[in-house]
Every structure is written in C-alpha cells, then in structure tokens.
Amino acid sequence: MSDISTEIKGLSLNSLLVNSLITSVENCLQMCDLKVRIAGVTKIPIQLPDAPVTGLVGLSGKCTGFVSICLPERVATLAVSGLLMEEYTAINAQVVDGVGEMTNVIAGGLKTKLSNTPWMIGNITIPSVILGSHYNISYSKGIEYCSVTFEVDDPDTLSVHDRVFMVNTSLIQATS
C-alpha cells in the first residue's frame, strides 16, 4: 500500500482523502490483476486526460461529491479482462459494465476508509460510464479535490498515453 505525505513541495494535501483514494484504487486493481505505480497527485482540478472511458459514482453523507476514473482503452480492457478473467481487446458492453463495477469498488473502498471521519460517506449511487473523451467537468468552490494519476505496469504497452489513467474525487462537507 502506498502512503503519500501530506505535503509535496508546498502543496498541502488532505492525507486522509489522498491515501484513502490510493488504497481504494490499489485494492480494486489488485482484483483486476493489475500492478500500478503512482505517477502524480494533485489537489488542483486539472484537465481530464484524453481517455475514452470514464466511470462516475456519486457520494453522499457527511460530505457530498463524486469519484471518477478516466481510462484509456488499453487500461480499461486490461483491467476488465483481469476482473472477469476473460480477454477483451476493445470497448464493448462487458468492458463498460466492468468499468462501472471498478468505479463502484473504488467508491465502496472510499466509503469504508472514510467511515467515522468528517468525510464519512453514507450512500453511493449506481455507477455511470461515459464513452468519449472530449468533455470537461466543472467543480464548485469550496470542494476538496484529489486526483491521483497511475501508471499500469504493462511491458506490452509502449505508449505512455495507453498505460496512464487518472482517478479523481471531489467532496464538500455537508452543512447541517
């Protein structure tokens, strides 16, 4: 399990959120038989990668927001192949369903890791999967944003673009 320091070159990170997100992703990808390494972490909303598959799950409880995973086709098919133990080489209905399930597993991991904290998640929505890569997400003021970029350990994938993916969460604490 990776553990990120609370400060990277002056960028103060919410270590609870960052490390909960990283652990949830690593646990999910272990189920998919994929090894990954962290390539970057930020708390500043950034442009989403040009990835054709995005899974989204809404979160609510003591906080509200969402978690998303933006995947290139190669990572999506590799992950779902590992998850379902059947080889996929292109986006199809099973891969879309698998990406939704992966997003759900990551959201469930966050829910577990953040229980009994000020960021407790009570409910998660059903996953949605976006196909296509030319969109932006706007974020509200006051959110706690966390984005972790991962690189898949896949010697058969030569292009960095095909082996790097991003997982994001944006949360705001609910007012009572």
Solvent accessible surface area in square Angstrom, and as a share of the most:
residue,aa,sasa,rsa
1,M,178,0.80
2,S,36,0.23
3,D,111,0.58
4,I,29,0.15
5,S,73,0.47
6,T,72,0.42
7,E,99,0.45
8,I,68,0.34
9,K,201,0.85
10,G,59,0.57
11,L,48,0.24
12,S,64,0.41
13,L,13,0.06
14,N,42,0.21
15,S,34,0.22
16,L,69,0.34
17,L,1,0.00
18,V,3,0.02
19,N,28,0.14
20,S,3,0.02
21,L,0,0.00
22,I,0,0.00
23,T,10,0.06
24,S,2,0.02
25,V,0,0.00
26,E,37,0.17
27,N,79,0.41
28,C,1,0.01
29,L,1,0.00
30,Q,138,0.61
31,M,106,0.47
32,C,1,0.01
33,D,124,0.64
34,L,23,0.11
35,K,150,0.64
36,V,32,0.18
37,R,117,0.43
38,I,48,0.24
39,A,66,0.51
40,G,29,0.28
41,V,26,0.15
42,T,23,0.13
43,K,74,0.32
44,I,100,0.51
45,P,59,0.37
46,I,73,0.37
47,Q,128,0.57
48,L,16,0.08
49,P,47,0.30
50,D,78,0.40
51,A,4,0.03
52,P,46,0.29
53,V,0,0.00
54,T,0,0.00
55,G,0,0.00
56,L,41,0.20
57,V,1,0.01
58,G,20,0.19
59,L,6,0.03
60,S,43,0.27
61,G,37,0.36
62,K,105,0.45
63,C,0,0.00
64,T,61,0.36
65,G,24,0.23
66,F,40,0.17
67,V,1,0.00
68,S,0,0.00
69,I,1,0.00
70,C,1,0.01
71,L,0,0.00
72,P,4,0.03
73,E,71,0.32
74,R,83,0.30
75,V,0,0.00
76,A,0,0.00
77,T,4,0.02
78,L,42,0.21
79,A,0,0.00
80,V,0,0.00
81,S,20,0.13
82,G,21,0.20
83,L,33,0.17
84,L,82,0.41
85,M,177,0.79
86,E,105,0.47
87,E,141,0.63
88,Y,27,0.10
89,T,110,0.64
90,A,52,0.41
91,I,50,0.25
92,N,61,0.31
93,A,70,0.54
94,Q,87,0.39
95,V,0,0.00
96,V,34,0.19
97,D,104,0.54
98,G,3,0.03
99,V,0,0.00
100,G,5,0.05
101,E,83,0.37
102,M,1,0.00
103,T,1,0.00
104,N,45,0.23
105,V,38,0.22
106,I,1,0.00
107,A,0,0.00
108,G,25,0.24
109,G,21,0.20
110,L,0,0.00
111,K,75,0.32
112,T,99,0.58
113,K,85,0.36
114,L,0,0.00
115,S,50,0.32
116,N,140,0.72
117,T,25,0.15
118,P,86,0.54
119,W,29,0.10
120,M,65,0.29
121,I,3,0.02
122,G,32,0.31
123,N,99,0.51
124,I,55,0.28
125,T,75,0.44
126,I,150,0.76
127,P,45,0.28
128,S,61,0.39
129,V,40,0.23
130,I,57,0.29
131,L,102,0.51
132,G,34,0.33
133,S,27,0.17
134,H,172,0.77
135,Y,55,0.21
136,N,113,0.58
137,I,41,0.21
138,S,108,0.70
139,Y,50,0.19
140,S,79,0.51
141,K,196,0.83
142,G,65,0.63
143,I,42,0.21
144,E,44,0.20
145,Y,6,0.02
146,C,4,0.02
147,S,2,0.01
148,V,0,0.00
149,T,28,0.16
150,F,0,0.00
151,E,28,0.13
152,V,0,0.00
153,D,71,0.37
154,D,20,0.10
155,P,118,0.74
156,D,116,0.60
157,T,11,0.06
158,L,162,0.80
159,S,50,0.32
160,V,87,0.50
161,H,104,0.46
162,D,51,0.27
163,R,47,0.17
164,V,36,0.21
165,F,1,0.00
166,M,13,0.06
167,V,0,0.00
168,N,0,0.00
169,T,1,0.00
170,S,5,0.03
171,L,0,0.00
172,I,65,0.33
173,Q,76,0.34
174,A,53,0.41
175,T,134,0.78
176,S,162,1.04
